[in-house]
Amino acid sequence: MTVLVTGATGTVGSRVVAALAAADDPVRAAARDAARARESLDADSAVTFDFEKPETWGDALDAIDRLFLVRPPQLSRVGAITDFVDAAERVGVDHVVVLSVLGAGKNPLLPHRRIERHVEGTGLEWTFVRASFFMQNFLEEHREEVRDGVLFVPAGDGTTSFVDARDVAAVAAAALTEPDHGGRAYDVTGPEALTYDEVAAVFSDVLDRPVTYANPSLPRFAWETYRRGTSLGKTLMMSGIYTTARFGLAGRVADDVRTVLGRDPIDFRTFVDDHASDFAVERSPTRLRPRN
């Protein structure tokens, strides 16, 4: 049984590849940069793949039994993904595990839910892994803010059930390789919901230096983020993500990690402790201070 992992060099995809490889399950990494995938991943093979280039689909799907499907955040056209799902069904893929987002089942406007509904209408066996906000986003989007000592996100006093991408990948790998996961939607969250003041307190305690939460307004966040060179599209996307927390829509805690993996999910303190060296201050930073 060979598994095709799309988004194989991404936050979750790379960890799915690692989990499958560690279990000696045949895995093929699909990425826009196959050379990078070969160098960085322990996959049996790597192929060049792009949802918007159907000419890349054949090699990716050749002799594939199961599929891990990741929607690239920069891809706005859902049709490219649903067309690929149809192609996977035509060539005999029997099970697709879809990386989705927490709350997708109740929000028909989300592109993730539109993908889910299309998959439900195929003959494929399916599993949906609906993940909360990744802890790894602090490494990828907010590392310098943590180093500078001020978290600058517009989440207000809302809570978020942050999840470690390692847990998301472990649930996905189990769904891809174990029986009895077909037709299930798993809500994958951390063990608790935290405000960003509480997040800052954990960083302060583990890193042994002060980290605070600026709590900017949404317009101020959008302006400062765009002014610092982030594209308008990404700025709006980030604003939307944090608005869900601000309105109290990101704090639900679920037990599905324990159900699937038989253990508690990784908590935020453990994540920060595991990555303390990544957040270490290696130079005299230009601190990001809230403007009055």
Phi, psi and omega in degrees: 000117180253135181253130172264125179250111173277160185059038193291341178260007183274184186302313181266317184304318180297326180282330173295315177303314182297319181294318179292318180295321180296331179268008180061030174270129181301130184221138176244125181270128178247124182206157177294332177245091183294326180297317178297320179297318179297322183285326190258345187242151177264061181258156176294327178204162177223140182230150173287130185212141176209125180303329184269007177232086183304338178294345178268354187285325187300309179297324181295320187268355183300120177061032179265139179257322183224156190224132169258118190252120180238126175280119176298132184299334181276353183269111183271337186271105181295330183302328178297323180284316181293327175296321178294321176301316178298320178296321178298319178295319182298325183269003172103009172299136185252344182213131177238131174253121186256125171281117183236194183234151179302131180091359183298327182296342183249004183230093183292349181277342181292138176300329179297320180290325178295323175294315178303314183296323178295315180300320179300331182274357177269180175269006180286143165288142187221156170220135178253127176251100186263104189263146171282190183292126184290134170301327182297345176297334176292332176282321189269329184246335190233017182300315182293327177295317178296317178298322180282345173094009180221115173281129186236080178224147186267053184267000180059221178260012182290157179255157179223135180269065184311138180235142176282132180300337176297323177289320178300314181294321180295320177295317180297317180297321177296317180295329181282336190239346183251157178282168169074021175254356180295140178074018182246147174241117183257129173268113189252109182229171170283183185277353184206160175253130185239144167281166178287337170296319178291323175300312180299323180294322177295314177302315181300316184291312184289319183275350178060044173200155186289130170231127182242170179245119185287330180053057181287160171291162180297314178299320180294318178300312182298316181294312182296321180294315179294320181297330181278002173108002176286140181298157180299318180299315180291324177300315180294321178298313179297321178299318179295319180298313183285337176296326178299321177291319182300325181268010175077027185254004187242010190258003184290133178252130181242165182255013189290333175298314178296321180299315185278318190259346179073023179209166177287150174290158178293133180268168188294323179299318178297318178302311181296319179298318180295333185244022183304322181293331179289334180263003182295144178277115184256000180203174175283108187280155167274104190290142177270103183254138176300138176270138180277000000 
